[in-house]
């Protein structure tokens, strides 16, 4: 679990957290809360996948790592939990 403390992974966690929060807030004006959550999580996951595959692997702008995507998923999870706690 030491790999999570590297600055790169912390940035992925922060990015996942911010993405899901921003997408949720945006979609909550258009859809129900449940739909907004689902869309926010799915879109955030898609952005994380695209960053690793397109930006890092295909465009060779970084290093494609599964741990980066896992860190992004962790941030998405934390952001989702925080949003649920704020709503309740």
C-alpha positions in Angstrom: 0.0 0.0 0.0 3.0 2.3 0.0 2.4 3.0 -3.6 -0.7 5.0 -2.7 1.5 7.6 -0.9 3.5 8.5 -4.0 2.6 12.0 -5.2 1.5 10.7 -8.6 -1.1 8.4 -7.0 -2.3 11.1 -4.6 -3.0 13.3 -7.7 -5.0 10.4 -9.2 -7.0 10.1 -6.0 -7.6 13.8 -5.9 -8.6 13.9 -9.6 -11.1 11.0 -9.1 -12.6 12.8 -6.1 -12.9 16.1 -7.9 -14.3 14.6 -11.1 -17.1 12.6 -9.5 -18.1 15.7 -7.4 -18.1 18.0 -10.4 -20.0 15.6 -12.6 -22.5 14.8 -9.9 -23.2 18.5 -9.2 -23.6 19.1 -13.0 -25.9 16.1 -13.6 -28.0 16.7 -10.5 -29.5 19.8 -12.1 -30.7 17.7 -15.0 -31.5 14.2 -13.6 -32.6 12.6 -10.3 -30.0 12.2 -7.6 -29.6 8.4 -8.3 -29.1 9.0 -12.0 -26.7 11.8 -11.4 -24.6 9.6 -9.1 -24.6 6.8 -11.6 -23.6 9.1 -14.5 -21.0 10.8 -12.4 -19.3 7.6 -11.4 -19.4 6.1 -14.9 -18.1 9.2 -16.5 -15.3 9.6 -14.0 -14.3 5.9 -14.5 -14.4 6.5 -18.3 -12.2 9.6 -17.9 -9.7 7.5 -15.8 -9.6 4.8 -18.4 -9.2 7.2 -21.2 -6.4 9.0 -19.4 -4.4 5.8 -19.0 -5.1 4.3 -22.4 -5.3 7.3 -24.7 -3.0 9.8 -23.1 -0.4 7.5 -21.6 -0.3 4.5 -23.9 -1.4 5.7 -27.3 0.0 9.2 -27.2 3.0 8.3 -25.1 2.5 11.3 -22.8 3.0 9.3 -19.6 3.3 5.8 -18.3 0.2 3.6 -18.4 -0.1 2.0 -15.0 -2.9 -0.1 -13.5 -2.1 1.4 -10.1 -2.9 4.9 -11.5 -6.3 3.7 -12.5 -6.9 2.0 -9.1 -5.9 5.3 -7.4 -8.4 7.1 -9.5 -11.1 4.6 -8.6 -10.3 5.1 -4.9 -10.7 8.8 -5.4 -14.0 8.2 -7.2 -15.2 6.1 -4.2 -14.2 8.7 -1.7 -15.8 11.4 -3.6 -19.0 9.4 -4.0 -19.1 8.6 -0.2 -18.6 12.3 0.6 -21.4 13.4 -1.7 -23.7 10.8 -0.2 -22.8 12.0 3.3 -23.4 15.7 2.3 -26.8 14.8 0.9 -28.0 12.8 3.9 
